[in-house]
Amino acid sequence: MTNPARLTWPDKDPHETLVYSIAWGDLLGTDPITAVDWTVPAGLTGGAEVQSGYVTSIELSGGTAGQTYGVECKVTTTAGLVYQRTPLLEVAVR
């Protein structure tokens, strides 16, 4: 079995507030998401969280230029399965 490529998000400037998303549809099939839990590392600030169908989103601000952060998202499905993804977000001055 091969490992999938590491999930990365487009970089952001430390002064920007942007929304980042994870699309879970291909992984979950027809098993709906019933709970979402985001873990935002120190240095970044998490804001509004939205779940719409099979897409989870979070608003992120802050960060230190030159740092890469792993933002963890866990979803629980109707069947009780728990999936976790930790996309990488690089902060860079633009």
PDB file of N, CA, C and O in Angstrom:
ATOM      1  N   MET A   1       0.853  -1.175   0.000  1.00  0.00           N
ATOM      2  CA  MET A   1       0.000   0.000   0.000  1.00  0.00           C
ATOM      3  C   MET A   1       0.898   1.237   0.000  1.00  0.00           C
ATOM      4  O   MET A   1       1.856   1.307   0.770  1.00  0.00           O
ATOM      5  N   THR A   2       0.598   2.202  -0.851  1.00  0.00           N
ATOM      6  CA  THR A   2       1.384   3.432  -0.888  1.00  0.00           C
ATOM      7  C   THR A   2       0.733   4.490  -0.018  1.00  0.00           C
ATOM      8  O   THR A   2      -0.486   4.521   0.148  1.00  0.00           O
ATOM      9  N   ASN A   3       1.561   5.344   0.527  1.00  0.00           N
ATOM     10  CA  ASN A   3       1.054   6.453   1.341  1.00  0.00           C
ATOM     11  C   ASN A   3       0.669   7.610   0.438  1.00  0.00           C
ATOM     12  O   ASN A   3       1.396   7.929  -0.503  1.00  0.00           O
ATOM     13  N   PRO A   4      -0.475   8.248   0.713  1.00  0.00           N
ATOM     14  CA  PRO A   4      -0.847   9.414  -0.094  1.00  0.00           C
ATOM     15  C   PRO A   4       0.094  10.573   0.173  1.00  0.00           C
ATOM     16  O   PRO A   4       0.741  10.637   1.218  1.00  0.00           O
ATOM     17  N   ALA A   5       0.163  11.490  -0.782  1.00  0.00           N
ATOM     18  CA  ALA A   5       1.006  12.682  -0.621  1.00  0.00           C
ATOM     19  C   ALA A   5       0.523  13.505   0.570  1.00  0.00           C
ATOM     20  O   ALA A   5      -0.671  13.537   0.868  1.00  0.00           O
ATOM     21  N   ARG A   6       1.446  14.162   1.240  1.00  0.00           N
ATOM     22  CA  ARG A   6       1.117  15.009   2.389  1.00  0.00           C
ATOM     23  C   ARG A   6       0.251  16.175   1.932  1.00  0.00           C
ATOM     24  O   ARG A   6       0.550  16.826   0.931  1.00  0.00           O
ATOM     25  N   LEU A   7      -0.810  16.429   2.662  1.00  0.00           N
ATOM     26  CA  LEU A   7      -1.725  17.515   2.334  1.00  0.00           C
ATOM     27  C   LEU A   7      -1.086  18.847   2.711  1.00  0.00           C
ATOM     28  O   LEU A   7      -0.656  19.034   3.849  1.00  0.00           O
ATOM     29  N   THR A   8      -1.025  19.768   1.758  1.00  0.00           N
ATOM     30  CA  THR A   8      -0.506  21.110   2.019  1.00  0.00           C
ATOM     31  C   THR A   8      -1.509  22.138   1.525  1.00  0.00           C
ATOM     32  O   THR A   8      -2.247  21.904   0.568  1.00  0.00           O
ATOM     33  N   TRP A   9      -1.519  23.270   2.192  1.00  0.00           N
ATOM     34  CA  TRP A   9      -2.367  24.391   1.804  1.00  0.00           C
ATOM     35  C   TRP A   9      -1.496  25.486   1.209  1.00  0.00           C
ATOM     36  O   TRP A   9      -0.300  25.537   1.493  1.00  0.00           O
ATOM     37  N   PRO A  10      -2.070  26.369   0.386  1.00  0.00           N
ATOM     38  CA  PRO A  10      -1.313  27.519  -0.115  1.00  0.00           C
ATOM     39  C   PRO A  10      -0.823  28.374   1.060  1.00  0.00           C
ATOM     40  O   PRO A  10      -1.512  28.506   2.071  1.00  0.00           O
ATOM     41  N   ASP A  11       0.363  28.946   0.913  1.00  0.00           N
ATOM     42  CA  ASP A  11       0.929  29.736   2.016  1.00  0.00           C
ATOM     43  C   ASP A  11       0.119  31.010   2.266  1.00  0.00           C
ATOM     44  O   ASP A  11      -0.704  31.420   1.447  1.00  0.00           O
ATOM     45  N   LYS A  12       0.379  31.616   3.414  1.00  0.00           N
ATOM     46  CA  LYS A  12      -0.289  32.870   3.777  1.00  0.00           C
ATOM     47  C   LYS A  12       0.725  33.829   4.368  1.00  0.00           C
ATOM     48  O   LYS A  12       1.740  33.411   4.924  1.00  0.00           O
ATOM     49  N   ASP A  13       0.447  35.104   4.245  1.00  0.00           N
ATOM     50  CA  ASP A  13       1.236  36.158   4.873  1.00  0.00           C
ATOM     51  C   ASP A  13       0.817  36.242   6.342  1.00  0.00           C
ATOM     52  O   ASP A  13      -0.347  35.990   6.654  1.00  0.00           O
ATOM     53  N   PRO A  14       1.737  36.591   7.258  1.00  0.00           N
ATOM     54  CA  PRO A  14       1.370  36.678   8.673  1.00  0.00           C
ATOM     55  C   PRO A  14       0.248  37.676   8.957  1.00  0.00           C
ATOM     56  O   PRO A  14      -0.422  37.570   9.984  1.00  0.00           O
ATOM     57  N   HIS A  15       0.033  38.647   8.056  1.00  0.00           N
ATOM     58  CA  HIS A  15      -0.984  39.671   8.286  1.00  0.00           C
ATOM     59  C   HIS A  15      -2.333  39.331   7.658  1.00  0.00           C
ATOM     60  O   HIS A  15      -3.294  40.087   7.803  1.00  0.00           O
ATOM     61  N   GLU A  16      -2.407  38.209   6.970  1.00  0.00           N
ATOM     62  CA  GLU A  16      -3.651  37.811   6.325  1.00  0.00           C
ATOM     63  C   GLU A  16      -4.520  36.955   7.251  1.00  0.00           C
ATOM     64  O   GLU A  16      -4.017  36.261   8.135  1.00  0.00           O
ATOM     65  N   THR A  17      -5.803  37.019   7.032  1.00  0.00           N
ATOM     66  CA  THR A  17      -6.761  36.097   7.625  1.00  0.00           C
ATOM     67  C   THR A  17      -7.448  35.409   6.458  1.00  0.00           C
ATOM     68  O   THR A  17      -8.135  36.052   5.665  1.00  0.00           O
ATOM     69  N   LEU A  18      -7.258  34.088   6.356  1.00  0.00           N
ATOM     70  CA  LEU A  18      -7.760  33.331   5.214  1.00  0.00           C
ATOM     71  C   LEU A  18      -8.526  32.097   5.682  1.00  0.00           C
ATOM     72  O   LEU A  18      -8.348  31.632   6.807  1.00  0.00           O
ATOM     73  N   VAL A  19      -9.371  31.578   4.812  1.00  0.00           N
ATOM     74  CA  VAL A  19     -10.125  30.354   5.099  1.00  0.00           C
ATOM     75  C   VAL A  19      -9.480  29.200   4.336  1.00  0.00           C
ATOM     76  O   VAL A  19      -9.199  29.304   3.142  1.00  0.00           O
ATOM     77  N   TYR A  20      -9.250  28.093   5.053  1.00  0.00           N
ATOM     78  CA  TYR A  20      -8.666  26.884   4.486  1.00  0.00           C
ATOM     79  C   TYR A  20      -9.636  25.730   4.679  1.00  0.00           C
ATOM     80  O   TYR A  20     -10.349  25.671   5.680  1.00  0.00           O
ATOM     81  N   SER A  21      -9.661  24.805   3.711  1.00  0.00           N
ATOM     82  CA  SER A  21     -10.650  23.728   3.729  1.00  0.00           C
ATOM     83  C   SER A  21     -10.026  22.372   3.455  1.00  0.00           C
ATOM     84  O   SER A  21      -8.946  22.263   2.875  1.00  0.00           O
ATOM     85  N   ILE A  22     -10.747  21.333   3.895  1.00  0.00           N
ATOM     86  CA  ILE A  22     -10.423  19.947   3.568  1.00  0.00           C
ATOM     87  C   ILE A  22     -11.697  19.327   2.996  1.00  0.00           C
ATOM     88  O   ILE A  22     -12.762  19.408   3.608  1.00  0.00           O
ATOM     89  N   ALA A  23     -11.583  18.708   1.821  1.00  0.00           N
ATOM     90  CA  ALA A  23     -12.700  17.991   1.204  1.00  0.00           C
ATOM     91  C   ALA A  23     -12.544  16.504   1.526  1.00  0.00           C
ATOM     92  O   ALA A  23     -11.551  15.881   1.149  1.00  0.00           O
ATOM     93  N   TRP A  24     -13.514  15.952   2.213  1.00  0.00           N
ATOM     94  CA  TRP A  24     -13.459  14.570   2.707  1.00  0.00           C
ATOM     95  C   TRP A  24     -14.246  13.592   1.846  1.00  0.00           C
ATOM     96  O   TRP A  24     -14.195  12.389   2.104  1.00  0.00           O
ATOM     97  N   GLY A  25     -14.964  14.054   0.844  1.00  0.00           N
ATOM     98  CA  GLY A  25     -15.894  13.221   0.091  1.00  0.00           C
ATOM     99  C   GLY A  25     -15.302  11.934  -0.465  1.00  0.00           C
ATOM    100  O   GLY A  25     -15.913  10.875  -0.322  1.00  0.00           O
ATOM    101  N   ASP A  26     -14.134  11.992  -1.094  1.00  0.00           N
ATOM    102  CA  ASP A  26     -13.528  10.794  -1.686  1.00  0.00           C
ATOM    103  C   ASP A  26     -13.193   9.756  -0.612  1.00  0.00           C
ATOM    104  O   ASP A  26     -13.256   8.554  -0.868  1.00  0.00           O
ATOM    105  N   LEU A  27     -12.843  10.214   0.567  1.00  0.00           N
ATOM    106  CA  LEU A  27     -12.454   9.310   1.653  1.00  0.00           C
ATOM    107  C   LEU A  27     -13.667   8.696   2.352  1.00  0.00           C
ATOM    108  O   LEU A  27     -13.656   7.511   2.685  1.00  0.00           O
ATOM    109  N   LEU A  28     -14.705   9.490   2.573  1.00  0.00           N
ATOM    110  CA  LEU A  28     -15.833   9.042   3.383  1.00  0.00           C
ATOM    111  C   LEU A  28     -16.941   8.351   2.591  1.00  0.00           C
ATOM    112  O   LEU A  28     -17.781   7.666   3.174  1.00  0.00           O
ATOM    113  N   GLY A  29     -16.949   8.519   1.295  1.00  0.00           N
ATOM    114  CA  GLY A  29     -18.017   7.915   0.505  1.00  0.00           C
ATOM    115  C   GLY A  29     -19.351   8.543   0.859  1.00  0.00           C
ATOM    116  O   GLY A  29     -19.530   9.751   0.706  1.00  0.00           O
ATOM    117  N   THR A  30     -20.295   7.729   1.334  1.00  0.00           N
ATOM    118  CA  THR A  30     -21.627   8.229   1.686  1.00  0.00           C
ATOM    119  C   THR A  30     -21.849   8.293   3.189  1.00  0.00           C
ATOM    120  O   THR A  30     -22.986   8.452   3.633  1.00  0.00           O
ATOM    121  N   ASP A  31     -20.790   8.173   3.984  1.00  0.00           N
ATOM    122  CA  ASP A  31     -20.878   8.205   5.453  1.00  0.00           C
ATOM    123  C   ASP A  31     -20.768   9.667   5.918  1.00  0.00           C
ATOM    124  O   ASP A  31     -19.670  10.225   5.898  1.00  0.00           O
ATOM    125  N   PRO A  32     -21.868  10.295   6.333  1.00  0.00           N
ATOM    126  CA  PRO A  32     -21.858  11.721   6.675  1.00  0.00           C
ATOM    127  C   PRO A  32     -20.995  12.063   7.898  1.00  0.00           C
ATOM    128  O   PRO A  32     -20.812  11.247   8.802  1.00  0.00           O
ATOM    129  N   ILE A  33     -20.483  13.276   7.894  1.00  0.00           N
ATOM    130  CA  ILE A  33     -19.724  13.810   9.029  1.00  0.00           C
ATOM    131  C   ILE A  33     -20.711  14.249  10.106  1.00  0.00           C
ATOM    132  O   ILE A  33     -21.671  14.966   9.822  1.00  0.00           O
ATOM    133  N   THR A  34     -20.469  13.814  11.350  1.00  0.00           N
ATOM    134  CA  THR A  34     -21.333  14.217  12.461  1.00  0.00           C
ATOM    135  C   THR A  34     -20.625  15.129  13.449  1.00  0.00           C
ATOM    136  O   THR A  34     -21.285  15.839  14.208  1.00  0.00           O
ATOM    137  N   ALA A  35     -19.275  15.127  13.457  1.00  0.00           N
ATOM    138  CA  ALA A  35     -18.523  15.990  14.372  1.00  0.00           C
ATOM    139  C   ALA A  35     -17.190  16.365  13.743  1.00  0.00           C
ATOM    140  O   ALA A  35     -16.584  15.580  13.013  1.00  0.00           O
ATOM    141  N   VAL A  36     -16.745  17.588  14.044  1.00  0.00           N
ATOM    142  CA  VAL A  36     -15.467  18.106  13.532  1.00  0.00           C
ATOM    143  C   VAL A  36     -14.699  18.707  14.702  1.00  0.00           C
ATOM    144  O   VAL A  36     -15.270  19.430  15.518  1.00  0.00           O
ATOM    145  N   ASP A  37     -13.401  18.408  14.785  1.00  0.00           N
ATOM    146  CA  ASP A  37     -12.555  18.960  15.842  1.00  0.00           C
ATOM    147  C   ASP A  37     -11.250  19.448  15.222  1.00  0.00           C
ATOM    148  O   ASP A  37     -10.452  18.649  14.732  1.00  0.00           O
ATOM    149  N   TRP A  38     -11.037  20.762  15.247  1.00  0.00           N
ATOM    150  CA  TRP A  38      -9.807  21.370  14.744  1.00  0.00           C
ATOM    151  C   TRP A  38      -8.837  21.603  15.896  1.00  0.00           C
ATOM    152  O   TRP A  38      -9.255  21.980  16.991  1.00  0.00           O
ATOM    153  N   THR A  39      -7.544  21.383  15.660  1.00  0.00           N
ATOM    154  CA  THR A  39      -6.494  21.731  16.614  1.00  0.00           C
ATOM    155  C   THR A  39      -5.522  22.664  15.899  1.00  0.00           C
ATOM    156  O   THR A  39      -4.828  22.264  14.964  1.00  0.00           O
ATOM    157  N   VAL A  40      -5.485  23.916  16.356  1.00  0.00           N
ATOM    158  CA  VAL A  40      -4.640  24.939  15.744  1.00  0.00           C
ATOM    159  C   VAL A  40      -3.393  25.108  16.621  1.00  0.00           C
ATOM    160  O   VAL A  40      -3.516  25.361  17.820  1.00  0.00           O
ATOM    161  N   PRO A  41      -2.195  24.970  16.040  1.00  0.00           N
ATOM    162  CA  PRO A  41      -0.974  25.065  16.838  1.00  0.00           C
ATOM    163  C   PRO A  41      -0.705  26.485  17.334  1.00  0.00           C
ATOM    164  O   PRO A  41      -1.179  27.463  16.757  1.00  0.00           O
ATOM    165  N   ALA A  42       0.061  26.572  18.407  1.00  0.00           N
ATOM    166  CA  ALA A  42       0.482  27.865  18.941  1.00  0.00           C
ATOM    167  C   ALA A  42       1.162  28.664  17.840  1.00  0.00           C
ATOM    168  O   ALA A  42       1.938  28.123  17.053  1.00  0.00           O
ATOM    169  N   GLY A  43       0.863  29.950  17.794  1.00  0.00           N
ATOM    170  CA  GLY A  43       1.430  30.833  16.776  1.00  0.00           C
ATOM    171  C   GLY A  43       0.415  31.207  15.715  1.00  0.00           C
ATOM    172  O   GLY A  43       0.487  32.295  15.143  1.00  0.00           O
ATOM    173  N   LEU A  44      -0.526  30.323  15.447  1.00  0.00           N
ATOM    174  CA  LEU A  44      -1.638  30.629  14.544  1.00  0.00           C
ATOM    175  C   LEU A  44      -2.881  30.872  15.385  1.00  0.00           C
ATOM    176  O   LEU A  44      -2.976  30.396  16.516  1.00  0.00           O
ATOM    177  N   THR A  45      -3.825  31.608  14.836  1.00  0.00           N
ATOM    178  CA  THR A  45      -5.096  31.841  15.516  1.00  0.00           C
ATOM    179  C   THR A  45      -6.209  31.283  14.656  1.00  0.00           C
ATOM    180  O   THR A  45      -6.341  31.628  13.481  1.00  0.00           O
ATOM    181  N   GLY A  46      -7.008  30.416  15.254  1.00  0.00           N
ATOM    182  CA  GLY A  46      -8.153  29.845  14.566  1.00  0.00           C
ATOM    183  C   GLY A  46      -9.375  30.709  14.788  1.00  0.00           C
ATOM    184  O   GLY A  46      -9.587  31.232  15.882  1.00  0.00           O
ATOM    185  N   GLY A  47     -10.181  30.859  13.742  1.00  0.00           N
ATOM    186  CA  GLY A  47     -11.412  31.636  13.841  1.00  0.00           C
ATOM    187  C   GLY A  47     -12.610  30.765  13.507  1.00  0.00           C
ATOM    188  O   GLY A  47     -12.724  29.636  13.982  1.00  0.00           O
ATOM    189  N   ALA A  48     -13.493  31.298  12.691  1.00  0.00           N
ATOM    190  CA  ALA A  48     -14.735  30.613  12.344  1.00  0.00           C
ATOM    191  C   ALA A  48     -14.457  29.236  11.739  1.00  0.00           C
ATOM    192  O   ALA A  48     -13.563  29.066  10.911  1.00  0.00           O
ATOM    193  N   GLU A  49     -15.253  28.264  12.178  1.00  0.00           N
ATOM    194  CA  GLU A  49     -15.190  26.898  11.656  1.00  0.00           C
ATOM    195  C   GLU A  49     -16.526  26.586  10.999  1.00  0.00           C
ATOM    196  O   GLU A  49     -17.586  26.885  11.550  1.00  0.00           O
ATOM    197  N   VAL A  50     -16.467  25.978   9.811  1.00  0.00           N
ATOM    198  CA  VAL A  50     -17.686  25.650   9.078  1.00  0.00           C
ATOM    199  C   VAL A  50     -17.566  24.230   8.549  1.00  0.00           C
ATOM    200  O   VAL A  50     -16.499  23.804   8.104  1.00  0.00           O
ATOM    201  N   GLN A  51     -18.678  23.503   8.605  1.00  0.00           N
ATOM    202  CA  GLN A  51     -18.753  22.196   7.964  1.00  0.00           C
ATOM    203  C   GLN A  51     -19.979  22.201   7.072  1.00  0.00           C
ATOM    204  O   GLN A  51     -21.091  22.464   7.529  1.00  0.00           O
ATOM    205  N   SER A  52     -19.768  21.911   5.799  1.00  0.00           N
ATOM    206  CA  SER A  52     -20.857  21.890   4.833  1.00  0.00           C
ATOM    207  C   SER A  52     -20.730  20.606   4.018  1.00  0.00           C
ATOM    208  O   SER A  52     -19.823  20.470   3.198  1.00  0.00           O
ATOM    209  N   GLY A  53     -21.638  19.675   4.248  1.00  0.00           N
ATOM    210  CA  GLY A  53     -21.551  18.394   3.563  1.00  0.00           C
ATOM    211  C   GLY A  53     -20.264  17.686   3.940  1.00  0.00           C
ATOM    212  O   GLY A  53     -20.027  17.388   5.110  1.00  0.00           O
ATOM    213  N   TYR A  54     -19.435  17.418   2.938  1.00  0.00           N
ATOM    214  CA  TYR A  54     -18.171  16.701   3.164  1.00  0.00           C
ATOM    215  C   TYR A  54     -16.953  17.625   3.141  1.00  0.00           C
ATOM    216  O   TYR A  54     -15.832  17.173   2.908  1.00  0.00           O
ATOM    217  N   VAL A  55     -17.173  18.913   3.381  1.00  0.00           N
ATOM    218  CA  VAL A  55     -16.072  19.886   3.403  1.00  0.00           C
ATOM    219  C   VAL A  55     -16.039  20.563   4.770  1.00  0.00           C
ATOM    220  O   VAL A  55     -17.058  21.052   5.260  1.00  0.00           O
ATOM    221  N   THR A  56     -14.855  20.583   5.378  1.00  0.00           N
ATOM    222  CA  THR A  56     -14.649  21.303   6.639  1.00  0.00           C
ATOM    223  C   THR A  56     -13.716  22.466   6.371  1.00  0.00           C
ATOM    224  O   THR A  56     -12.757  22.340   5.609  1.00  0.00           O
ATOM    225  N   SER A  57     -13.997  23.604   7.000  1.00  0.00           N
ATOM    226  CA  SER A  57     -13.202  24.817   6.769  1.00  0.00           C
ATOM    227  C   SER A  57     -12.910  25.516   8.088  1.00  0.00           C
ATOM    228  O   SER A  57     -13.667  25.406   9.052  1.00  0.00           O
ATOM    229  N   ILE A  58     -11.788  26.242   8.107  1.00  0.00           N
ATOM    230  CA  ILE A  58     -11.416  27.027   9.280  1.00  0.00           C
ATOM    231  C   ILE A  58     -10.744  28.319   8.822  1.00  0.00           C
ATOM    232  O   ILE A  58     -10.008  28.336   7.836  1.00  0.00           O
ATOM    233  N   GLU A  59     -11.008  29.383   9.545  1.00  0.00           N
ATOM    234  CA  GLU A  59     -10.377  30.680   9.299  1.00  0.00           C
ATOM    235  C   GLU A  59      -9.085  30.730  10.127  1.00  0.00           C
ATOM    236  O   GLU A  59      -9.099  30.448  11.325  1.00  0.00           O
ATOM    237  N   LEU A  60      -7.981  31.089   9.485  1.00  0.00           N
ATOM    238  CA  LEU A  60      -6.685  31.146  10.165  1.00  0.00           C
ATOM    239  C   LEU A  60      -6.037  32.503   9.973  1.00  0.00           C
ATOM    240  O   LEU A  60      -6.092  33.086   8.891  1.00  0.00           O
ATOM    241  N   SER A  61      -5.420  32.999  11.044  1.00  0.00           N
ATOM    242  CA  SER A  61      -4.691  34.267  10.985  1.00  0.00           C
ATOM    243  C   SER A  61      -3.402  34.119  11.782  1.00  0.00           C
ATOM    244  O   SER A  61      -3.202  33.145  12.509  1.00  0.00           O
ATOM    245  N   GLY A  62      -2.526  35.123  11.623  1.00  0.00           N
ATOM    246  CA  GLY A  62      -1.277  35.146  12.378  1.00  0.00           C
ATOM    247  C   GLY A  62      -0.225  34.242  11.777  1.00  0.00           C
ATOM    248  O   GLY A  62      -0.205  33.982  10.574  1.00  0.00           O
ATOM    249  N   GLY A  63       0.650  33.771  12.649  1.00  0.00           N
ATOM    250  CA  GLY A  63       1.769  32.948  12.230  1.00  0.00           C
ATOM    251  C   GLY A  63       3.033  33.767  12.103  1.00  0.00           C
ATOM    252  O   GLY A  63       2.991  34.995  12.024  1.00  0.00           O
ATOM    253  N   THR A  64       4.146  33.082  12.084  1.00  0.00           N
ATOM    254  CA  THR A  64       5.456  33.707  11.969  1.00  0.00           C
ATOM    255  C   THR A  64       6.051  33.374  10.610  1.00  0.00           C
ATOM    256  O   THR A  64       6.096  32.208  10.218  1.00  0.00           O
ATOM    257  N   ALA A  65       6.506  34.391   9.892  1.00  0.00           N
ATOM    258  CA  ALA A  65       7.109  34.178   8.577  1.00  0.00           C
ATOM    259  C   ALA A  65       8.263  33.191   8.691  1.00  0.00           C
ATOM    260  O   ALA A  65       9.087  33.280   9.601  1.00  0.00           O
ATOM    261  N   GLY A  66       8.307  32.257   7.761  1.00  0.00           N
ATOM    262  CA  GLY A  66       9.357  31.244   7.741  1.00  0.00           C
ATOM    263  C   GLY A  66       8.983  29.977   8.495  1.00  0.00           C
ATOM    264  O   GLY A  66       9.740  29.006   8.462  1.00  0.00           O
ATOM    265  N   GLN A  67       7.849  29.955   9.167  1.00  0.00           N
ATOM    266  CA  GLN A  67       7.411  28.785   9.921  1.00  0.00           C
ATOM    267  C   GLN A  67       6.369  27.996   9.120  1.00  0.00           C
ATOM    268  O   GLN A  67       5.597  28.558   8.344  1.00  0.00           O
ATOM    269  N   THR A  68       6.374  26.694   9.331  1.00  0.00           N
ATOM    270  CA  THR A  68       5.361  25.820   8.759  1.00  0.00           C
ATOM    271  C   THR A  68       4.588  25.195   9.911  1.00  0.00           C
ATOM    272  O   THR A  68       5.174  24.692  10.869  1.00  0.00           O
ATOM    273  N   TYR A  69       3.275  25.235   9.804  1.00  0.00           N
ATOM    274  CA  TYR A  69       2.393  24.763  10.872  1.00  0.00           C
ATOM    275  C   TYR A  69       1.561  23.585  10.381  1.00  0.00           C
ATOM    276  O   TYR A  69       1.144  23.551   9.223  1.00  0.00           O
ATOM    277  N   GLY A  70       1.325  22.630  11.255  1.00  0.00           N
ATOM    278  CA  GLY A  70       0.408  21.530  10.977  1.00  0.00           C
ATOM    279  C   GLY A  70      -0.909  21.805  11.695  1.00  0.00           C
ATOM    280  O   GLY A  70      -0.944  21.890  12.923  1.00  0.00           O
ATOM    281  N   VAL A  71      -1.979  21.943  10.940  1.00  0.00           N
ATOM    282  CA  VAL A  71      -3.303  22.245  11.500  1.00  0.00           C
ATOM    283  C   VAL A  71      -4.129  20.959  11.425  1.00  0.00           C
ATOM    284  O   VAL A  71      -4.474  20.496  10.338  1.00  0.00           O
ATOM    285  N   GLU A  72      -4.435  20.397  12.573  1.00  0.00           N
ATOM    286  CA  GLU A  72      -5.100  19.092  12.621  1.00  0.00           C
ATOM    287  C   GLU A  72      -6.621  19.215  12.558  1.00  0.00           C
ATOM    288  O   GLU A  72      -7.221  20.069  13.210  1.00  0.00           O
ATOM    289  N   CYS A  73      -7.220  18.348  11.763  1.00  0.00           N
ATOM    290  CA  CYS A  73      -8.678  18.254  11.701  1.00  0.00           C
ATOM    291  C   CYS A  73      -9.079  16.793  11.846  1.00  0.00           C
ATOM    292  O   CYS A  73      -8.620  15.935  11.093  1.00  0.00           O
ATOM    293  N   LYS A  74      -9.943  16.517  12.823  1.00  0.00           N
ATOM    294  CA  LYS A  74     -10.509  15.180  13.002  1.00  0.00           C
ATOM    295  C   LYS A  74     -11.994  15.256  12.722  1.00  0.00           C
ATOM    296  O   LYS A  74     -12.682  16.163  13.192  1.00  0.00           O
ATOM    297  N   VAL A  75     -12.483  14.300  11.953  1.00  0.00           N
ATOM    298  CA  VAL A  75     -13.922  14.210  11.721  1.00  0.00           C
ATOM    299  C   VAL A  75     -14.407  12.848  12.193  1.00  0.00           C
ATOM    300  O   VAL A  75     -13.710  11.840  12.070  1.00  0.00           O
ATOM    301  N   THR A  76     -15.613  12.845  12.734  1.00  0.00           N
ATOM    302  CA  THR A  76     -16.283  11.612  13.119  1.00  0.00           C
ATOM    303  C   THR A  76     -17.496  11.456  12.220  1.00  0.00           C
ATOM    304  O   THR A  76     -18.198  12.427  11.935  1.00  0.00           O
ATOM    305  N   THR A  77     -17.739  10.234  11.775  1.00  0.00           N
ATOM    306  CA  THR A  77     -18.841   9.979  10.852  1.00  0.00           C
ATOM    307  C   THR A  77     -20.020   9.320  11.570  1.00  0.00           C
ATOM    308  O   THR A  77     -19.918   8.905  12.724  1.00  0.00           O
ATOM    309  N   THR A  78     -21.126   9.237  10.861  1.00  0.00           N
ATOM    310  CA  THR A  78     -22.316   8.590  11.394  1.00  0.00           C
ATOM    311  C   THR A  78     -22.024   7.154  11.825  1.00  0.00           C
ATOM    312  O   THR A  78     -22.581   6.674  12.813  1.00  0.00           O
ATOM    313  N   ALA A  79     -21.163   6.478  11.095  1.00  0.00           N
ATOM    314  CA  ALA A  79     -20.806   5.090  11.414  1.00  0.00           C
ATOM    315  C   ALA A  79     -19.845   4.990  12.600  1.00  0.00           C
ATOM    316  O   ALA A  79     -19.493   3.888  13.021  1.00  0.00           O
ATOM    317  N   GLY A  80     -19.418   6.141  13.141  1.00  0.00           N
ATOM    318  CA  GLY A  80     -18.507   6.143  14.286  1.00  0.00           C
ATOM    319  C   GLY A  80     -17.036   6.078  13.910  1.00  0.00           C
ATOM    320  O   GLY A  80     -16.180   5.944  14.784  1.00  0.00           O
ATOM    321  N   LEU A  81     -16.732   6.169  12.624  1.00  0.00           N
ATOM    322  CA  LEU A  81     -15.336   6.169  12.197  1.00  0.00           C
ATOM    323  C   LEU A  81     -14.731   7.546  12.430  1.00  0.00           C
ATOM    324  O   LEU A  81     -15.416   8.561  12.301  1.00  0.00           O
ATOM    325  N   VAL A  82     -13.445   7.580  12.774  1.00  0.00           N
ATOM    326  CA  VAL A  82     -12.739   8.835  13.018  1.00  0.00           C
ATOM    327  C   VAL A  82     -11.581   8.929  12.028  1.00  0.00           C
ATOM    328  O   VAL A  82     -10.755   8.023  11.928  1.00  0.00           O
ATOM    329  N   TYR A  83     -11.540  10.040  11.303  1.00  0.00           N
ATOM    330  CA  TYR A  83     -10.478  10.299  10.343  1.00  0.00           C
ATOM    331  C   TYR A  83      -9.743  11.561  10.771  1.00  0.00           C
ATOM    332  O   TYR A  83     -10.347  12.493  11.302  1.00  0.00           O
ATOM    333  N   GLN A  84      -8.429  11.585  10.536  1.00  0.00           N
ATOM    334  CA  GLN A  84      -7.622  12.757  10.888  1.00  0.00           C
ATOM    335  C   GLN A  84      -6.724  13.127   9.724  1.00  0.00           C
ATOM    336  O   GLN A  84      -6.127  12.264   9.080  1.00  0.00           O
ATOM    337  N   ARG A  85      -6.637  14.417   9.464  1.00  0.00           N
ATOM    338  CA  ARG A  85      -5.692  14.960   8.485  1.00  0.00           C
ATOM    339  C   ARG A  85      -5.034  16.174   9.123  1.00  0.00           C
ATOM    340  O   ARG A  85      -5.670  16.916   9.872  1.00  0.00           O
ATOM    341  N   THR A  86      -3.742  16.370   8.817  1.00  0.00           N
ATOM    342  CA  THR A  86      -2.986  17.503   9.350  1.00  0.00           C
ATOM    343  C   THR A  86      -2.290  18.205   8.197  1.00  0.00           C
ATOM    344  O   THR A  86      -1.112  17.960   7.940  1.00  0.00           O
ATOM    345  N   PRO A  87      -3.013  19.082   7.496  1.00  0.00           N
ATOM    346  CA  PRO A  87      -2.390  19.821   6.402  1.00  0.00           C
ATOM    347  C   PRO A  87      -1.292  20.751   6.913  1.00  0.00           C
ATOM    348  O   PRO A  87      -1.367  21.266   8.028  1.00  0.00           O
ATOM    349  N   LEU A  88      -0.284  20.953   6.090  1.00  0.00           N
ATOM    350  CA  LEU A  88       0.794  21.880   6.413  1.00  0.00           C
ATOM    351  C   LEU A  88       0.492  23.248   5.817  1.00  0.00           C
ATOM    352  O   LEU A  88       0.041  23.357   4.676  1.00  0.00           O
ATOM    353  N   LEU A  89       0.746  24.288   6.605  1.00  0.00           N
ATOM    354  CA  LEU A  89       0.535  25.666   6.183  1.00  0.00           C
ATOM    355  C   LEU A  89       1.823  26.442   6.423  1.00  0.00           C
ATOM    356  O   LEU A  89       2.265  26.580   7.563  1.00  0.00           O
ATOM    357  N   GLU A  90       2.424  26.947   5.354  1.00  0.00           N
ATOM    358  CA  GLU A  90       3.632  27.762   5.467  1.00  0.00           C
ATOM    359  C   GLU A  90       3.240  29.233   5.529  1.00  0.00           C
ATOM    360  O   GLU A  90       2.388  29.692   4.770  1.00  0.00           O
ATOM    361  N   VAL A  91       3.867  29.960   6.436  1.00  0.00           N
ATOM    362  CA  VAL A  91       3.641  31.394   6.561  1.00  0.00           C
ATOM    363  C   VAL A  91       4.852  32.090   5.938  1.00  0.00           C
ATOM    364  O   VAL A  91       5.995  31.820   6.308  1.00  0.00           O
ATOM    365  N   ALA A  92       4.590  32.980   4.997  1.00  0.00           N
ATOM    366  CA  ALA A  92       5.660  33.671   4.281  1.00  0.00           C
ATOM    367  C   ALA A  92       5.237  35.104   3.988  1.00  0.00           C
ATOM    368  O   ALA A  92       4.070  35.369   3.700  1.00  0.00           O
ATOM    369  N   VAL A  93       6.187  36.021   4.061  1.00  0.00           N
ATOM    370  CA  VAL A  93       5.908  37.411   3.713  1.00  0.00           C
ATOM    371  C   VAL A  93       5.763  37.480   2.196  1.00  0.00           C
ATOM    372  O   VAL A  93       6.590  36.951   1.453  1.00  0.00           O
ATOM    373  N   ARG A  94       4.706  38.136   1.758  1.00  0.00           N
ATOM    374  CA  ARG A  94       4.474  38.265   0.305  1.00  0.00           C
ATOM    375  C   ARG A  94       4.816  39.668  -0.137  1.00  0.00           C
ATOM    376  O   ARG A  94       4.693  39.990  -1.319  1.00  0.00           O
TER     377      ARG A  94
END
